[in-house]
Structure formats: structure tokens, C-alpha cells
Amino acid sequence: MSRALLVLDAYDEAGREGLARAGAEPAGALYHRLLTSLAPTARIDVVTFSSTAGFVLPTGRRWRATTAWCGPAAA
């Protein structure tokens, strides 16, 4: 079974727009690319945490992934 990874891109809309204006790729995309290079067989899902309506982190037995949390809301 391959590893499951969940990337939570926690930049708010203003932060994502600032990154785009500076020519930077979104944090979630950057982490996806990095993790894919480190674990090419992993299933990697990216959620834009601050703007994904109704998103709730799974818990307990439903949770079978490692989480990478990026962005200022991670602090």
C-alpha cells in the first residue's frame, strides 16, 4: 500500500494573491511537487484549508494519512 499524504495549504486569499503577484507558485503546489519527488508512489491530496467550504479534518479510524501543513495559518 502506498503512503497517503494530505497537504493543507493554509494561506488565506490575500496571501495566495501575494504569492501569485510575486510570481511564486501556491504553497500547496510547491509541497505537492516536493513530496512527489521524495515519495513518487504516494497518494498526495492538497486542500486549500482556508477556502475549502465545509472541510473538516478526518479523525480516528477515518484518518490514514500523514499531514503537511503550510502557510501562515499553520503557526
DOLUMNU-712170 format. One record per residue: residue number from 1; x negated, y, z of N, C-alpha, C in turn. Coordinates in Angstrom, 3 decimals. Example, Ala and Ser with C-alpha at 12.3 -4.5 7.8 and 13.67 -1.06 7.14 Angstrom:
2
<r><pos>1</pos><n_px>-13.190</n_px><n_py>-5.690</n_py><n_pz>7.800</n_pz><ca_px>-12.300</ca_px><ca_py>-4.500</ca_py><ca_pz>7.800</ca_pz><c_px>-13.200</c_px><c_py>-3.300</c_py><c_pz>7.800</c_pz></r>
<r><pos>2</pos><n_px>-12.850</n_px><n_py>-2.250</n_py><n_pz>7.080</n_pz><ca_px>-13.670</ca_px><ca_py>-1.060</ca_py><ca_pz>7.140</ca_pz><c_px>-12.900</c_px><c_py>0.030</c_py><c_pz>7.870</c_pz></r>
***
This chain:
75
<r><pos>1</pos><n_px>-0.840</n_px><n_py>-1.167</n_py><n_pz>0.000</n_pz><ca_px>0.000</ca_px><ca_py>0.000</ca_py><ca_pz>0.000</ca_pz><c_px>-0.893</c_px><c_py>1.241</c_py><c_pz>0.000</c_pz></r>
<r><pos>2</pos><n_px>-0.550</n_px><n_py>2.218</n_py><n_pz>-0.848</n_pz><ca_px>-1.362</ca_px><ca_py>3.433</ca_py><ca_pz>-0.883</ca_pz><c_px>-0.957</c_px><c_py>4.373</c_py><c_pz>0.248</c_pz></r>
<r><pos>3</pos><n_px>-1.836</n_px><n_py>5.244</n_py><n_pz>0.581</n_pz><ca_px>-1.602</ca_px><ca_py>6.212</ca_py><ca_pz>1.653</ca_pz><c_px>-0.599</c_px><c_py>7.258</c_py><c_pz>1.186</c_pz></r>
<r><pos>4</pos><n_px>0.254</n_px><n_py>7.699</n_py><n_pz>2.095</n_pz><ca_px>1.203</ca_px><ca_py>8.775</ca_py><ca_pz>1.812</ca_pz><c_px>0.737</c_px><c_py>10.033</c_py><c_pz>2.528</c_pz></r>
<r><pos>5</pos><n_px>0.662</n_px><n_py>11.122</n_py><n_pz>1.791</n_pz><ca_px>0.228</ca_px><ca_py>12.394</ca_py><ca_pz>2.357</ca_pz><c_px>1.289</c_px><c_py>13.452</c_py><c_pz>2.084</c_pz></r>
<r><pos>6</pos><n_px>1.568</n_px><n_py>14.262</n_py><n_pz>3.073</n_pz><ca_px>2.515</ca_px><ca_py>15.359</ca_py><ca_pz>2.930</ca_pz><c_px>1.765</c_px><c_py>16.660</c_py><c_pz>3.150</c_pz></r>
<r><pos>7</pos><n_px>1.804</n_px><n_py>17.542</n_py><n_pz>2.165</n_pz><ca_px>1.173</ca_px><ca_py>18.854</ca_py><ca_pz>2.267</ca_pz><c_px>2.279</c_px><c_py>19.878</c_py><c_pz>2.511</c_pz></r>
<r><pos>8</pos><n_px>2.182</n_px><n_py>20.595</n_py><n_pz>3.618</n_pz><ca_px>3.126</ca_px><ca_py>21.667</ca_py><ca_pz>3.925</ca_pz><c_px>2.461</c_px><c_py>22.996</c_py><c_pz>3.589</c_pz></r>
<r><pos>9</pos><n_px>2.896</n_px><n_py>23.614</n_py><n_pz>2.510</n_pz><ca_px>2.379</ca_px><ca_py>24.928</ca_py><ca_pz>2.129</ca_pz><c_px>3.186</c_px><c_py>25.956</c_py><c_pz>2.911</c_pz></r>
<r><pos>10</pos><n_px>2.597</n_px><n_py>26.524</n_py><n_pz>3.944</n_pz><ca_px>3.322</ca_px><ca_py>27.379</ca_py><ca_pz>4.880</ca_pz><c_px>3.169</c_px><c_py>28.871</c_py><c_pz>4.601</c_pz></r>
<r><pos>11</pos><n_px>2.653</n_px><n_py>29.228</n_py><n_pz>3.433</n_pz><ca_px>2.610</ca_px><ca_py>30.647</ca_py><ca_pz>3.094</ca_pz><c_px>4.029</c_px><c_py>31.143</c_py><c_pz>2.854</c_pz></r>
<r><pos>12</pos><n_px>4.345</n_px><n_py>32.334</n_py><n_pz>3.376</n_pz><ca_px>5.654</ca_px><ca_py>32.915</ca_py><ca_pz>3.082</ca_pz><c_px>5.625</c_px><c_py>33.505</c_py><c_pz>1.671</c_pz></r>
<r><pos>13</pos><n_px>6.768</n_px><n_py>34.017</n_py><n_pz>1.223</n_pz><ca_px>6.853</ca_px><ca_py>34.517</ca_py><ca_pz>-0.146</ca_pz><c_px>5.834</c_px><c_py>35.623</c_py><c_pz>-0.415</c_pz></r>
<r><pos>14</pos><n_px>5.682</n_px><n_py>36.549</n_py><n_pz>0.518</n_pz><ca_px>4.716</ca_px><ca_py>37.640</ca_py><ca_pz>0.336</ca_pz><c_px>3.289</c_px><c_py>37.098</c_py><c_pz>0.232</c_pz></r>
<r><pos>15</pos><n_px>2.969</n_px><n_py>36.111</n_py><n_pz>1.040</n_pz><ca_px>1.643</ca_px><ca_py>35.503</ca_py><ca_pz>0.982</ca_pz><c_px>1.389</c_px><c_py>34.797</c_py><c_pz>-0.339</c_pz></r>
<r><pos>16</pos><n_px>2.401</n_px><n_py>34.070</n_py><n_pz>-0.824</n_pz><ca_px>2.258</ca_px><ca_py>33.383</ca_py><ca_pz>-2.118</ca_pz><c_px>2.098</c_px><c_py>34.394</c_py><c_pz>-3.251</c_pz></r>
<r><pos>17</pos><n_px>2.864</n_px><n_py>35.503</n_py><n_pz>-3.180</n_pz><ca_px>2.744</ca_px><ca_py>36.544</ca_py><ca_pz>-4.207</ca_pz><c_px>1.364</c_px><c_py>37.196</c_py><c_pz>-4.158</c_pz></r>
<r><pos>18</pos><n_px>0.838</n_px><n_py>37.417</n_py><n_pz>-2.958</n_pz><ca_px>-0.502</ca_px><ca_py>37.987</ca_py><ca_pz>-2.821</ca_pz><c_px>-1.568</c_px><c_py>37.083</c_py><c_pz>-3.423</c_pz></r>
<r><pos>19</pos><n_px>-1.445</n_px><n_py>35.791</n_py><n_pz>-3.181</n_pz><ca_px>-2.392</ca_px><ca_py>34.841</ca_py><ca_pz>-3.777</ca_pz><c_px>-2.305</c_px><c_py>34.891</c_py><c_pz>-5.300</c_pz></r>
<r><pos>20</pos><n_px>-1.079</n_px><n_py>34.938</n_py><n_pz>-5.825</n_pz><ca_px>-0.888</ca_px><ca_py>34.973</ca_py><ca_pz>-7.277</ca_pz><c_px>-1.484</c_px><c_py>36.253</c_py><c_pz>-7.872</c_pz></r>
<r><pos>21</pos><n_px>-1.252</n_px><n_py>37.393</n_py><n_pz>-7.218</n_pz><ca_px>-1.818</ca_px><ca_py>38.663</ca_py><ca_pz>-7.712</ca_pz><c_px>-3.345</c_px><c_py>38.621</c_py><c_pz>-7.735</c_pz></r>
<r><pos>22</pos><n_px>-3.936</n_px><n_py>37.905</n_py><n_pz>-6.798</n_pz><ca_px>-5.398</ca_px><ca_py>37.797</ca_py><ca_pz>-6.730</ca_pz><c_px>-5.942</c_px><c_py>36.730</c_py><c_pz>-7.680</c_pz></r>
<r><pos>23</pos><n_px>-5.036</n_px><n_py>36.042</n_py><n_pz>-8.380</n_pz><ca_px>-5.474</ca_px><ca_py>35.012</ca_py><ca_pz>-9.319</ca_pz><c_px>-5.750</c_px><c_py>33.667</c_py><c_pz>-8.672</c_pz></r>
<r><pos>24</pos><n_px>-5.357</n_px><n_py>33.514</n_py><n_pz>-7.414</n_pz><ca_px>-5.584</ca_px><ca_py>32.245</ca_py><ca_pz>-6.702</ca_pz><c_px>-4.415</c_px><c_py>31.294</c_py><c_pz>-6.948</c_pz></r>
<r><pos>25</pos><n_px>-4.711</n_px><n_py>30.021</n_py><n_pz>-6.919</n_pz><ca_px>-3.630</ca_px><ca_py>29.053</ca_py><ca_pz>-7.056</ca_pz><c_px>-2.914</c_px><c_py>28.900</c_py><c_pz>-5.715</c_pz></r>
<r><pos>26</pos><n_px>-1.658</n_px><n_py>28.469</n_py><n_pz>-5.729</n_pz><ca_px>-0.936</ca_px><ca_py>28.270</ca_py><ca_pz>-4.465</ca_pz><c_px>-1.675</c_px><c_py>27.271</c_py><c_pz>-3.570</c_pz></r>
<r><pos>27</pos><n_px>-1.600</n_px><n_py>27.491</n_py><n_pz>-2.261</n_pz><ca_px>-2.315</ca_px><ca_py>26.631</ca_py><ca_pz>-1.318</ca_pz><c_px>-1.901</c_px><c_py>25.170</c_py><c_pz>-1.462</c_pz></r>
<r><pos>28</pos><n_px>-0.618</n_px><n_py>24.912</n_py><n_pz>-1.653</n_pz><ca_px>-0.151</ca_px><ca_py>23.533</ca_py><ca_pz>-1.808</ca_pz><c_px>-0.780</c_px><c_py>22.851</c_py><c_pz>-3.012</c_pz></r>
<r><pos>29</pos><n_px>-0.894</n_px><n_py>23.588</n_py><n_pz>-4.120</n_pz><ca_px>-1.519</ca_px><ca_py>23.037</ca_py><ca_pz>-5.328</ca_pz><c_px>-3.005</c_px><c_py>22.781</c_py><c_pz>-5.101</c_pz></r>
<r><pos>30</pos><n_px>-3.663</n_px><n_py>23.698</n_py><n_pz>-4.402</n_pz><ca_px>-5.087</ca_px><ca_py>23.532</ca_py><ca_pz>-4.091</ca_pz><c_px>-5.315</c_px><c_py>22.285</c_py><c_pz>-3.241</c_pz></r>
<r><pos>31</pos><n_px>-4.503</n_px><n_py>22.126</n_py><n_pz>-2.193</n_pz><ca_px>-4.631</ca_px><ca_py>20.947</ca_py><ca_pz>-1.332</ca_pz><c_px>-4.312</c_px><c_py>19.671</c_py><c_pz>-2.105</c_pz></r>
<r><pos>32</pos><n_px>-3.303</n_px><n_py>19.716</n_py><n_pz>-2.973</n_pz><ca_px>-2.953</ca_px><ca_py>18.536</ca_py><ca_pz>-3.771</ca_pz><c_px>-4.148</c_px><c_py>18.114</c_py><c_pz>-4.623</c_pz></r>
<r><pos>33</pos><n_px>-4.762</n_px><n_py>19.090</n_py><n_pz>-5.292</n_pz><ca_px>-5.926</ca_px><ca_py>18.792</ca_py><ca_pz>-6.142</ca_pz><c_px>-7.077</c_px><c_py>18.230</c_py><c_pz>-5.315</c_pz></r>
<r><pos>34</pos><n_px>-7.365</n_px><n_py>18.851</n_py><n_pz>-4.176</n_pz><ca_px>-8.447</ca_px><ca_py>18.389</ca_py><ca_pz>-3.302</ca_pz><c_px>-8.183</c_px><c_py>16.970</c_py><c_pz>-2.795</c_pz></r>
<r><pos>35</pos><n_px>-6.979</n_px><n_py>16.733</n_py><n_pz>-2.284</n_pz><ca_px>-6.664</ca_px><ca_py>15.411</ca_py><ca_pz>-1.734</ca_pz><c_px>-6.640</c_px><c_py>14.337</c_py><c_pz>-2.818</c_pz></r>
<r><pos>36</pos><n_px>-6.190</n_px><n_py>14.693</n_py><n_pz>-4.019</n_pz><ca_px>-6.204</ca_px><ca_py>13.741</ca_py><ca_pz>-5.130</ca_pz><c_px>-7.637</c_px><c_py>13.345</c_py><c_pz>-5.476</c_pz></r>
<r><pos>37</pos><n_px>-8.564</n_px><n_py>14.300</n_py><n_pz>-5.397</n_pz><ca_px>-9.964</ca_px><ca_py>13.961</ca_py><ca_pz>-5.690</ca_pz><c_px>-10.554</c_px><c_py>13.055</c_py><c_pz>-4.612</c_pz></r>
<r><pos>38</pos><n_px>-10.074</n_px><n_py>13.188</n_py><n_pz>-3.375</n_pz><ca_px>-10.581</ca_px><ca_py>12.370</ca_py><ca_pz>-2.269</ca_pz><c_px>-9.876</c_px><c_py>11.023</c_py><c_pz>-2.142</c_pz></r>
<r><pos>39</pos><n_px>-8.607</n_px><n_py>10.987</n_py><n_pz>-2.509</n_pz><ca_px>-7.798</ca_px><ca_py>9.764</ca_py><ca_pz>-2.374</ca_pz><c_px>-6.934</c_px><c_py>9.613</c_py><c_pz>-3.623</c_pz></r>
<r><pos>40</pos><n_px>-7.540</n_px><n_py>9.186</n_py><n_pz>-4.743</n_pz><ca_px>-6.834</ca_px><ca_py>9.169</ca_py><ca_pz>-6.024</ca_pz><c_px>-5.599</c_px><c_py>8.269</c_py><c_pz>-6.071</c_pz></r>
<r><pos>41</pos><n_px>-5.498</n_px><n_py>7.288</n_py><n_pz>-5.203</n_pz><ca_px>-4.333</ca_px><ca_py>6.396</ca_py><ca_pz>-5.237</ca_pz><c_px>-3.236</c_px><c_py>6.813</c_py><c_pz>-4.258</c_pz></r>
<r><pos>42</pos><n_px>-3.467</n_px><n_py>7.882</n_py><n_pz>-3.522</n_pz><ca_px>-2.485</ca_px><ca_py>8.321</ca_py><ca_pz>-2.515</ca_pz><c_px>-1.255</c_px><c_py>8.933</c_py><c_pz>-3.176</c_pz></r>
<r><pos>43</pos><n_px>-0.120</n_px><n_py>8.763</n_py><n_pz>-2.510</n_pz><ca_px>1.094</ca_px><ca_py>9.480</ca_py><ca_pz>-2.910</ca_pz><c_px>1.062</c_px><c_py>10.798</c_py><c_pz>-2.152</c_pz></r>
<r><pos>44</pos><n_px>1.055</n_px><n_py>11.909</n_py><n_pz>-2.877</n_pz><ca_px>0.940</ca_px><ca_py>13.226</ca_py><ca_pz>-2.252</ca_pz><c_px>2.167</c_px><c_py>14.052</c_py><c_pz>-2.610</c_pz></r>
<r><pos>45</pos><n_px>2.898</n_px><n_py>14.469</n_py><n_pz>-1.589</n_pz><ca_px>4.055</ca_px><ca_py>15.332</ca_py><ca_pz>-1.773</ca_pz><c_px>3.715</c_px><c_py>16.701</c_py><c_pz>-1.212</c_pz></r>
<r><pos>46</pos><n_px>4.129</n_px><n_py>17.756</n_py><n_pz>-1.928</n_pz><ca_px>3.901</ca_px><ca_py>19.126</ca_py><ca_pz>-1.478</ca_pz><c_px>5.256</c_px><c_py>19.777</c_py><c_pz>-1.226</c_pz></r>
<r><pos>47</pos><n_px>5.409</n_px><n_py>20.366</n_py><n_pz>-0.047</n_pz><ca_px>6.622</ca_px><ca_py>21.096</ca_py><ca_pz>0.304</ca_pz><c_px>6.218</c_px><c_py>22.522</c_py><c_pz>0.638</c_pz></r>
<r><pos>48</pos><n_px>6.890</n_px><n_py>23.483</n_py><n_pz>-0.003</n_pz><ca_px>6.685</ca_px><ca_py>24.877</ca_py><ca_pz>0.364</ca_pz><c_px>7.559</c_px><c_py>25.121</c_py><c_pz>1.576</c_pz></r>
<r><pos>49</pos><n_px>6.965</n_px><n_py>24.976</n_py><n_pz>2.744</n_pz><ca_px>7.665</ca_px><ca_py>24.904</ca_py><ca_pz>4.025</ca_pz><c_px>8.561</c_px><c_py>26.097</c_py><c_pz>4.310</c_pz></r>
<r><pos>50</pos><n_px>8.075</n_px><n_py>27.308</n_py><n_pz>4.091</n_pz><ca_px>8.841</ca_px><ca_py>28.486</ca_py><ca_pz>4.494</ca_pz><c_px>10.009</c_px><c_py>28.787</c_py><c_pz>3.571</c_pz></r>
<r><pos>51</pos><n_px>10.079</n_px><n_py>28.139</n_py><n_pz>2.406</n_pz><ca_px>11.166</ca_px><ca_py>28.461</ca_py><ca_pz>1.481</ca_pz><c_px>11.966</c_px><c_py>27.247</c_py><c_pz>1.031</c_pz></r>
<r><pos>52</pos><n_px>11.718</n_px><n_py>26.086</n_py><n_pz>1.592</n_pz><ca_px>12.469</ca_px><ca_py>24.901</ca_py><ca_pz>1.209</ca_pz><c_px>13.684</c_px><c_py>24.798</c_py><c_pz>2.123</c_pz></r>
<r><pos>53</pos><n_px>14.830</n_px><n_py>25.208</n_py><n_pz>1.609</n_pz><ca_px>16.055</ca_px><ca_py>25.255</ca_py><ca_pz>2.415</ca_pz><c_px>16.408</c_px><c_py>23.880</c_py><c_pz>2.964</c_pz></r>
<r><pos>54</pos><n_px>16.699</n_px><n_py>23.845</n_py><n_pz>4.250</n_pz><ca_px>17.146</ca_px><ca_py>22.610</ca_py><ca_pz>4.872</ca_pz><c_px>16.065</c_px><c_py>21.586</c_py><c_pz>5.141</c_pz></r>
<r><pos>55</pos><n_px>14.806</n_px><n_py>21.918</n_py><n_pz>4.866</n_pz><ca_px>13.742</ca_px><ca_py>20.936</ca_py><ca_pz>5.081</ca_pz><c_px>13.532</c_px><c_py>20.710</c_py><c_pz>6.568</c_pz></r>
<r><pos>56</pos><n_px>13.540</n_px><n_py>19.457</n_py><n_pz>6.968</n_pz><ca_px>13.275</ca_px><ca_py>19.070</ca_py><ca_pz>8.351</ca_pz><c_px>12.223</c_px><c_py>17.972</c_py><c_pz>8.319</c_pz></r>
<r><pos>57</pos><n_px>11.171</n_px><n_py>18.139</n_py><n_pz>9.111</n_pz><ca_px>10.144</ca_px><ca_py>17.095</ca_py><ca_pz>9.160</ca_pz><c_px>10.746</c_px><c_py>15.792</c_py><c_pz>9.661</c_pz></r>
<r><pos>58</pos><n_px>10.465</n_px><n_py>14.680</n_py><n_pz>8.982</n_pz><ca_px>10.933</ca_px><ca_py>13.392</ca_py><ca_pz>9.484</ca_pz><c_px>10.199</c_px><c_py>13.026</c_py><c_pz>10.768</c_pz></r>
<r><pos>59</pos><n_px>10.833</n_px><n_py>12.231</n_py><n_pz>11.604</n_pz><ca_px>10.225</ca_px><ca_py>11.843</ca_py><ca_pz>12.870</ca_pz><c_px>10.337</c_px><c_py>10.345</c_py><c_pz>13.083</c_pz></r>
<r><pos>60</pos><n_px>9.584</n_px><n_py>9.863</n_py><n_pz>14.063</n_pz><ca_px>9.685</ca_px><ca_py>8.468</ca_py><ca_pz>14.485</ca_pz><c_px>9.463</c_px><c_py>7.480</c_py><c_pz>13.365</c_pz></r>
<r><pos>61</pos><n_px>10.330</n_px><n_py>6.497</n_py><n_pz>13.281</n_pz><ca_px>10.168</ca_px><ca_py>5.412</ca_py><ca_pz>12.309</ca_pz><c_px>10.292</c_px><c_py>5.879</c_py><c_pz>10.868</c_pz></r>
<r><pos>62</pos><n_px>10.930</n_px><n_py>7.022</n_py><n_pz>10.648</n_pz><ca_px>11.073</ca_px><ca_py>7.541</ca_py><ca_pz>9.290</ca_pz><c_px>9.783</c_px><c_py>8.183</c_py><c_pz>8.795</c_pz></r>
<r><pos>63</pos><n_px>8.847</n_px><n_py>8.434</n_py><n_pz>9.688</n_pz><ca_px>7.638</ca_px><ca_py>9.173</ca_py><ca_pz>9.334</ca_pz><c_px>6.497</c_px><c_py>8.222</c_py><c_pz>9.056</c_pz></r>
<r><pos>64</pos><n_px>6.070</n_px><n_py>8.158</n_py><n_pz>7.817</n_pz><ca_px>4.984</ca_px><ca_py>7.258</ca_py><ca_pz>7.425</ca_pz><c_px>3.992</c_px><c_py>7.982</c_py><c_pz>6.517</c_pz></r>
<r><pos>65</pos><n_px>3.531</n_px><n_py>9.155</n_py><n_pz>6.944</n_pz><ca_px>2.586</ca_px><ca_py>9.913</ca_py><ca_pz>6.128</ca_pz><c_px>1.673</c_px><c_py>10.725</c_py><c_pz>7.033</c_pz></r>
<r><pos>66</pos><n_px>0.533</n_px><n_py>11.080</n_py><n_pz>6.489</n_pz><ca_px>-0.381</ca_px><ca_py>11.998</ca_py><ca_pz>7.143</ca_pz><c_px>-0.058</c_px><c_py>13.392</c_py><c_pz>6.620</c_pz></r>
<r><pos>67</pos><n_px>-0.125</n_px><n_py>14.403</n_py><n_pz>7.479</n_pz><ca_px>0.257</ca_px><ca_py>15.756</ca_py><ca_pz>7.082</ca_pz><c_px>-0.948</c_px><c_py>16.674</c_py><c_pz>6.981</c_pz></r>
<r><pos>68</pos><n_px>-1.000</n_px><n_py>17.454</n_py><n_pz>5.907</n_pz><ca_px>-1.964</ca_px><ca_py>18.546</ca_py><ca_pz>5.752</ca_pz><c_px>-1.143</c_px><c_py>19.829</c_py><c_pz>5.714</c_pz></r>
<r><pos>69</pos><n_px>-1.394</n_px><n_py>20.726</n_py><n_pz>6.650</n_pz><ca_px>-0.594</ca_px><ca_py>21.945</ca_py><ca_pz>6.777</ca_pz><c_px>-1.490</c_px><c_py>23.119</c_py><c_pz>6.439</c_pz></r>
<r><pos>70</pos><n_px>-1.132</n_px><n_py>23.892</n_py><n_pz>5.420</n_pz><ca_px>-1.968</ca_px><ca_py>25.010</ca_py><ca_pz>5.002</ca_pz><c_px>-1.150</c_px><c_py>26.294</c_py><c_pz>5.000</c_pz></r>
<r><pos>71</pos><n_px>-1.805</n_px><n_py>27.398</n_py><n_pz>5.263</n_pz><ca_px>-1.130</ca_px><ca_py>28.689</ca_py><ca_pz>5.247</ca_pz><c_px>-1.075</c_px><c_py>29.321</c_py><c_pz>6.620</c_pz></r>
<r><pos>72</pos><n_px>-0.767</n_px><n_py>30.626</n_py><n_pz>6.668</n_pz><ca_px>-0.789</ca_px><ca_py>31.345</ca_py><ca_pz>7.934</ca_pz><c_px>0.242</c_px><c_py>30.849</c_py><c_pz>8.940</c_pz></r>
<r><pos>73</pos><n_px>1.340</n_px><n_py>30.270</n_py><n_pz>8.500</n_pz><ca_px>2.341</ca_px><ca_py>29.763</ca_py><ca_pz>9.444</ca_pz><c_px>1.843</c_px><c_py>28.520</c_py><c_pz>10.172</c_pz></r>
<r><pos>74</pos><n_px>0.707</n_px><n_py>27.982</n_py><n_pz>9.736</n_pz><ca_px>0.137</ca_px><ca_py>26.799</ca_py><ca_pz>10.384</ca_pz><c_px>-0.536</c_px><c_py>27.166</c_py><c_pz>11.702</c_pz></r>
<r><pos>75</pos><n_px>-0.836</n_px><n_py>28.434</n_py><n_pz>11.881</n_pz><ca_px>-1.552</ca_px><ca_py>28.872</ca_py><ca_pz>13.085</ca_pz><c_px>-0.652</c_px><c_py>28.947</c_py><c_pz>14.299</c_pz></r>
***
